[in-house]
Amino acid sequence: MGHFSEYGQYDAVGLAELVRQGEVPASEICEEAIRRIEQVNPQLNAVVTPMFDIGRKTAGHALPKGPFAGVPFLLKDLLSAFAGVPMSSGAKAYKNFIPDYDSEMVTRYKHAGLVFLGKTNTPEFGVMGVTEPEVFGPCRNPWQTSVTPGGSSGGAAAAVASGMVPMAGGGDGGGSIRIPAAYCGLFGFKPSRGRNPSGPRRGRLWQGAVQEHVLTRTVRDSAAALDVTQGPDRGAPYTICPPSRPYLQEVGTPAGNLRIGFSVTSPVGKTVHPECAKAVHDTAELLEALGHRVEEGLPNVDGKALARSYLIMNLGEVAADLEEMHQILGRKPTAADVEPTTCTMGVLGRVVSAGEFVAAMRCWDQAARQMGIYFEQYDVYMTPTTAYPPAMIGEVQPSPSEKRLMKWVNALELGRILKATGIVHQMAEKMLERTPFTQLANLSGLPAMSVPLHWTPEGLPCGVQFVAGFGREDLLFRLAGQLEIARPWRDKKPMVWAQ
């Protein structure tokens, strides 16, 4: 079989067109993607569960008539249940856990004709902004392998950025699509709450903070993917107005003269790296040149309170995850099953009161109302996607002394004592110091995107985030399409790029 050397020049929509026109067989595209994964994955550790046999079987038979028929694709190893294939959720105890059902997103990906070639690396339970699980080891950034690709969809981002596949699945509960997109020079989009399905076994993922979608190199791939997945499934917890027309049609449609408010101030009161601020200021100048009205404008949201509410949700969700693990394993999880940080979060989650949890949810609702007021004055809110360029591998992991403390806390169930020290407030600010901008959209249910518009002098990508009003994915896709033409990024290649 020939070597399809032009593979890396095509996005997912382009590859699907080749297959549809009969110019390149799906089997040849599949083999080329496998070859590229085998070539660069040893350097990046992005794909942790190969599905090559499944992909070959799909590509070699009659493909569904979907819009992505024959396009290679990778699933995130979290939430994306594929019957018969392990789903670890980044946890040691689940390394060999095999679901017997497909998640609704996977079902829709199958109907779209995608060819599944593997599952990608993710942190344990998806709670970290870096992808360094103990079970599989750290994933590395193709732009510089000593730094993180971000998390929790870090494996997906590294795979797309390095040219393994044109598009990969991710999930975003606090920035987990947008942060890796920013670190890896990709387009990352988080839809509105309820836009994509979460069934059949789940409902309000992370109390409604999580939406699954894809990471891509082009805007049109993201729009076309949302066209095939959007819409409620059976028993959906939310209903949302359907788009008036396909999102793919929004890409290339004039965005009009938008009112854009921006901020480069960290909502948790920490510093912002000059390059991340520069990315926004440079983009503001570009937007003004394109005819938009741009001015500094902060929403009236208490960033520190919102950060604490986000962490309280995380603590509760981890405690519930560990209880679910208890049910699945038939025994209480031990230190051999989960990482120390996860265990400590579970200990703290078990001492957070119902009242505190409800107060955190009310904080989300207040933020959503304030954003509603904000979008009466502005069409779009712009910030850096992250406050810093990507950290070095291991840089944000607990220190040896912190690990020792966590082991004592975990062994003795000292959650109440630890909580009394104010550790929850400290954890919230430390956890979000590098990535404080993305959670607002999750907690208020708004669509948001990271656009790769800036690179540091060291050659590392910096994303710019845009947030729009509820249900206004169409507006973001129009703006993204305009920016993609004005400041193209697609031809920028990282140090590790499959050939």
N, C-alpha and C positions, 0 to 999 in steps of 0.2 A: 504494500500500500504506500502511496506517495506521501511525501512530507508536505503538509499544507503550510508553507512558509508564510503566507499572508494572514494567518489566523489572528495574530496580535493586532492587525490593523482594523479589525472589525469589532463593533460592539455587538450586543446581543440581537438587536433589531436587524443589523446588517447580516449576521450569520444566519438568522432565520430566513431572510430574503434569499440568500444563496441556496439554502436547502429547498425553499419553496419553488424557486426557479429551476431546480435540478442542476445547478452549476457545480455544487460540491455535495457528495452524499453525506448524510448525517453520521454514518459510520466512520468516515475519514476525519470529520471534525472531532468526533469523540476520541479517536486514537491520538489525534494531535494534542488535545487537551490533556489526556492521560500522560503523554510523553512529557509535556511541560510541567505537570504536577510532579512527576518522578524526577525531573531535572532540577527544580528549584526548591521543592518542599524540604529536602534535607537541610537547607540553609535557613529556612524560615519556621518550620514546624507549624504550618498553618492548617494542614489537613491531618486530622488525627484518626479518622475512620474512613479508609478508602471504600468506595462502592463501585469499583471499576466493572465488576461482572454485571451488576445491575444496569449500569450505564451502557455497556456494550450490548446487552440484551435489548434494551429499549431502542438504541440507535440502529440496531440491525433488523428490527421488525417494523411493521406498519406503525408509524407515529400518529399520535392524535393530530387532528387538524387545527391545533391551537396556534396562536400567533408566535410562540417561541419554539415551534417544533424543530427538534434537532440541536438546540442550543445547550452546551454544557453548563452545569449548575452545581453549586455546593450548598448544603444546608448547614446552618449553625447547630452545634451539638447541644442545643437547649431549646425546649418547647417544640422543635420541629420533629415530631414523632413520625417515623417511617416504619411501618410494620415489618418486623423481622430484622431490623438493623439496630445495633446498640445505641442508646441515648444516655450519655454519662452525666449531662448537666455539669460537666467539669469536676465531678466528685468521684473520689476513689471507690466509694461503696457502690456506685452505679456504673462502674466501668463496663460491666457485662450485663447491665439491665437492658432487656430487649422488649420494647412495646409491641403489643399485638394489634395496633390500630394506627391509622394515619391521622395526623392532625388536619384540621380543615384547610390550613394554609398549604400543606403538602398536597392534599387532594386537588386544590386549585392549581398548584404548580404542575401537577401531573396532567391535568386537563389542558394546560397551556402548551404541553408538548416538551417541557424541559427534560434534559437528560441528566440524571443525578449521578455524580461521580464521587461524592464523599461528604463527610461532615467536618466542620471546622472547629478549631480550638476556641475555648471560652473559659473564663474564670469560674470557679465553683459557684453554682447557683446564679451566676451572672452579676454578682454584687460589686465587682471591682471595675475601675476604669482602666485597668491593665489586664493583659491576658497571660497569667503566669500560674496556672494551676499545678499543684504538686503531682497530680495523676499523669499529666502529659508533658509537663515542663513548659517553659516560656515560649511564646510565639514572638517572632522578631519582625522588625519593620524593614521592608525591602529598600527603603531610602537610606537606611543606616542600620545595620543589623545589631548594633550595640544598644539601640533604643527600642521602646515598646511601640507596637502598632495601636495601642490603646485597647479599650474594652468596653462592653463585654464582647462585642462582635469583632475582636481583634484578628482572629483567624480568617474570617471572611474578608476583612479589609486587606490583609497581607496577600491573600490569594488573588484578589482582583487587581490590586496595585502591581503585583509582580507578573501579571499576564497569564496566570493559570487558567482563569475563566473570565468572561466579560462581566459577570454578574453573580452575586452570591447573597443568600438569605441572611438576615440579621434580625435583631430585636432591640428595641430602645425603650428602657424604663426610666432613664435619667440622663440619656445622652449616648447610649450604647451603640447606636448607628452613627450618630454625628461625630462623636469623639474619634473613633477609628478613621472615619472619613477625613477628618481634619488632619490627623497625624499621617495619613497615607496618601494624601493628594487626590481624594476621590469625592464624588458627589454622594452625599448621604441625606436621606429624606425620612422624616418621621411623620406619618399621617395623623390626622385628627383622631381623638378618642372614638372608637367604634367604627372607624372606616374599614379596617381589615378584621376578619373573623378571628376568634380565639378558641373555637370549639374543636372537638366535641366534648372534651373532658374539662376544659377550663372556661372561665367566664371573665370576671374583672381581673385581669393579670396585674398584679401589684396594685390592687385597688383602682385599676383603670389607668395607671401610669404607663403601662407597656403597650406599644404597638409594634407588630412585626412588619418588616418591609425588606428592602434590598439595598446593597451597596453597589454602585456602578461607576463606570468611567464617563458615561454620558448622561445628560439630562433625559433624553428621550427614552433610554432604557428604563429609568426609574418610573417615568410616566406610564410607559407601556405595561410595566409590571403591575403597577397599581390598578390599571384598567382590568387586568385579569384576576386580581385577588379581592378588590373592594366589594363591599356589600355584606350585610348581616347573614349569619348562618342560623340554623335552627336553635332556638332558645337563646339568642344573643341578648346580652344584658343592656345593650344600648341600641337605639335607632338613630340614624343620621341621614340627612337629606342626600340622595344620590347626586352625583355630578350631572350637570345639565348636558354635558357631552363628554366624549372620551378625553382623558387627561393628555393623551398623546397629541390631540389637536391643539392643546394650550401651548405646547412647545413651539415657538415660532410665531405665536399670536402676539401682537404688540401689547406691551404691559401698560401703556398709557403713561400719564404723568403722575407718579405715585408720591405720596407724602411718607417719608421714611424718617423715623426717629432712631437715634442710635445712642449707645453708651459703651464706654470702655472701662467703666468702674466695676470692680468685683462686687457682686451682691453680698458676699460674706466679709467684705472689708479687708481683703488681702491684696497684695500687689498683683499687677498684671504685667507680664513680660513686654518690653517695648516692641518686639516684633509682632506680637499678637495685637497690640494697640495699633501699630502701623498698618497692619492688614486692614483694619476697619477704616482708618483715616484715608488710606489710599483708595479704598473701595468707595468711600463717600464722595471723593473727587470724581471718580469714574461715573458714579450714579448721577451726579450733578451734570456732568458732561452729556449724559444720556437723556437729560431733560427732567429728572426727578427732583423734588424738593427735599433736601436732606438737612436735618438739624439735630443737635443733641437733645434727647428727650427720654427721661427715665420714667417707667411706669411706677405708680405708687404702691410698691410691694415691699414688704419687710423681708429682705433676702436672707437674713440670719434666721428669722423665725421659720421661713420656708425650708431652709436647709435642715433645721432640727426636725421639722415635720417629715421631711423626706427620710431622714435617718430612722425616725421612730417607725415609719412604715417598713423600712428595710429590716429593722430588728424583729418586728412582728412577723414579717414574711419568712425570715430565716428560721425563727422558732417554729412556724407552721411547716416549713420544709423539713425540718428535723423530725417533727412529729410524724409527718408523712413517711419519711425514711424509716422511722421506727415501725410503722405499720407494714411497709413493704419488706423490710428485713426480718420482721418478727422478733426483733430485739432492740434495745436502746442503742443508738449509734455511739461509737467509742472514738477515741482519738485516732484510731487507725482508719476510721471511716471518713472523717472530715478534717479540714484544716483548722488550726488553732483559732484563726480569726473568725471563721464561720461558727465554731463552737462558742466563742465568747459572745458573738452577736446573738446566738440562740439563748445563751444564759441571760443576757440583758433583755432580750425579747420576752422572756417568760416573766419578767418583773415589771414590764411596762403595763400600766393599768388600762382597763377598758376606757376610762375617762380620758387618759392621755392620748390614746389612739384616736378617739373620736375628735378630740380637740385638734389633733394633727390634720384630720380630714377636713375640719372646718377651715383650717388655715389654707388648704388647697382651694376650697370654694371661694374664700375671700380673694385669693390671688386671681382666680378666674374672673370674678366680678370686676376687679380692678383692671384686668387686661381688656375686658369688655369696654370699660370707660376709655382706656388708652386708645383702642382702635376706633373710637369716635373721632379722635384727633389725627391719628396716623393710620396708614394702610399696612405698614410693615415695621417691625422692630428689628434693628440690626445690632449685633454684638460680636466680639470674638467668639469663635466656637469654644475655645479653651483659653485659659489664662496663661498657659506656658506651652512651649513646644514639648514634644514627647520626652518623658523621663527615660533615664538609662534603665536597662533591664535590672530589676531588683531594687531600684532606688526607693520605691514607695512601699516595699515590704516591711513588716515589723522588724525592729531591731532585736538582737538576741535577748536583751533585758525585757523588752516588751513581750516577747514570746514566752519567757519564763513566767512573767506575771500572768499572762493569759492561761498558761497551763495550771497555775494555782487556782485562778478564778474558776476555770472550767471544772477542775477536779473537786473543788469544795463548794461549787454552786454559789459563789459569792456575788451574785448579780445585784442584790439589794445594796450591799456595801459599796460595790463598784459604782452603781448608779448614784448613790448619795454623794460621791466625790465630784459630781458634775461632769463625769467622763462622757456622757452623751453629747453635751454641748461641745466639748473639746473634739470628740470624734467627728461630729458633723462638720466643723470648720476644717479640720485636718483632711478629712476625706474629700472635701470639695475645694480645697485651696487651689489645686491645679485645674479643676473643671467645674467652676461655679455657675456657668452661664446656661447650661443645657436643661437643668431640671425644671425650670419655670414652665416650659412648654408641656412637659409630661404631666405635671401636677395640675395644670390648668386645662389640659386636654387639647392643646392647640397644635396645628401643623407647624413644622419647623424643618429647616434644611441647613446643611453645612456645604458651602461652595468653596472649592479650592482656588482661591484667588491670590495667594501670596506664598512665597518661599523665603526662608531666612537666608542670610549670607552663607550659612553652612550647608544650604541645600535641603533643609527640612521643610515640609509643607506646613502652612498655617491656614486653617479654615476660617471663613466668615459665616456667622449664623444669621439666618433671617427667620422671623416668626410672624405668622399672619393670624387673622381672626379665625374663630372656629369654623371648620368646613371650607376654608379658603385655600385648599391645595391648588386650585386652578390659578390663583393669583401668584403663588410661589413658583409654579412651573413656568408661567409666562416670564417672570422676572429672571429665573434661572436660565431659561433659554436665551434671553437677551444678554446676560452676563457671559454665557458660554461663547457667544459670537464675539462679544467685545473684548474679552480677555481669555482666549482659548487655553485649555490646560491638557487636553487629551493627548497631545504628542509629547508631553514631558514624561520621561522614563526614569524610574529609580535605578539605584545601583544594581539591585537584583531584579533582572527582567528575563523572563523565559524567551529563549531564542529558537 
